[in-house]
Amino acid sequence: MKTIVVLAHPHIEQSGVNKTWTSALVQKHPEVKLHNLYTKYPDWKFDVQAEQALLEQYDRIILEFPVQWYSVTPLLKKWLDDVFLQGWCYGEGGNKLAGKQIGIALSTAGVSEAYTEEVYGTVAQILKPLESTAKFVGAEYISYHVFHGAYTPDASERLAEDVEKYIDFVTK
């Protein structure tokens, strides 16, 4: 299965989690395409046809980002708005993502205890718009992989244990 990771981290070089994840992924699985939106489009002006053609080549699409304000990063939201167009992935003739798998890899600064219904909402609740988008375009939503507490004192130790779980999520 051909896989692409659409990375939308505005400061990947300062990242602990997403940088560690993606570095390990490309080292272990060079066949997985890492597509960094912030590097490719620093001006936020997408080549929509090129982005669509790129996605058409892959069976599995993983959207990866750090949670910001309980949502996706701004560039990822713009990418979804600009690239997932009527007539291409939905509406009349829009079936280019039908049958593909779409999953989410996300990191949070907040600890897992903050992501409950009683506090700010569960991760599944926060990701519901992305799950709905995947289903709307006829893709199979394959769930998510999350790393909580990116800045906690034990984050490095937990991240070392998490990398293989992330790689398995992306590649299986």
PyMOL commands that set and color helices and strands:
alter all, ss='L'
color gray80, all
select helices_A, chain A and resi 12-14+17-28+37-40+48-56+74-83+112-114+123-126+128-136+155-171
alter helices_A, ss='H'
color red, helices_A
select strands_A, chain A and resi 3-7+33-36+60-66+101-107+140-147
alter strands_A, ss='S'
color yellow, strands_A
deselect
rebuild
show_as cartoon
